[in-house]
Amino acid sequence: MKQAAYQKKFLAYAFGGSPSYSGRAIREVHKRLVEEKGLVDEHFDAVVENFGSTLKELGVADDLIAEAADIAESVREEVLNR
């Protein structure tokens, strides 16, 4: 549940619902996953796809889903520690 709370805080910040984020840096949080678990583009793509599918199921408009995907895409390099 601790991870879910961090994710909620980050997503609120990333999508403009909070003016600041006080959690650890994205690169730092994902470093172990990249180095020890092999986190790569394929995994990132799957998360973005699942996120988009969930938003679609919730009735979110396609233009907003595309905007959400763009926001997610903007952190790809940090998440994958490149």
Secondary structure, DSSP 8 states (H G I E B T S, - for coil): -HHHHHHHHHHHHHTTSSS---S--HHHHHHHHHHHH---HHHHHHHHHHHHHHHHHTT--HHHHHHHHHHHHTTHHHHTT-
